[in-house]
Amino acid sequence: MGINVWQVNNQVRQLNNQAAESRHVQTALLSYQHNLNSHWRGEEMIPTNQEIDDNARRLDTVASDLESISRDILAVAEMIKMNEVSP
């Protein structure tokens, strides 16, 4: 039984979609922060902005990790496929 390249590619595509969705949420969050800062001034915005920034960084980290994992999965799948073909 060999590696199912179609299934691997499908799973990698799903990981990349999740990474893109994380980046989309990050962009929406930062847009919300910009709008919030445009309409609300107060010292409570300092910790609010810090939390929003922290969450935006976490979303970026998640997206980067998912992209890295998907690249690793593809690399391993290619190595497995090559080992299946050659003795």
Secondary structure, 3 states (H helix, E strand, C coil): CCCCHHHHHHHHHHHHHHHHHHHHHHHHHHHHHHHHHHHCCCCCHHHHHHHHHHHHHHHHHHHHHHHHHHHHHHHHHHHHHHHHHCC
